[in-house]
Amino acid sequence: MSSFYCSECDVNWWPHQTDHGRCPMCGEDTVPREELVSGDADILSRIARDEAAKCDAYASFELYFDERDQDHAA
């Protein structure tokens, strides 16, 4: 069983959960290992994905209102 280990989070991730070898939670590089995936990797991956989506949505919201405010000020 091949996994990707993040020493920062102490989690062994499935290969598809990493982003080009980067930890989905902290963004640090991972190291390929021949170990079992951590038992909580699936739930942690979902949490990290949901948090990233929330941050993206919030950033889009802020950008929209910043541009709108600039248009009204001009």
Secondary structure as GFF3:
##gff-version 3
##sequence-region A 1 74
A	DSSP	beta_strand	3	6	.	.	.	ID=ss1
A	DSSP	beta_strand	11	13	.	.	.	ID=ss2
A	DSSP	three_ten_helix	15	17	.	.	.	ID=ss3
A	DSSP	beta_strand	31	33	.	.	.	ID=ss4
A	DSSP	alpha_helix	41	73	.	.	.	ID=ss5
###
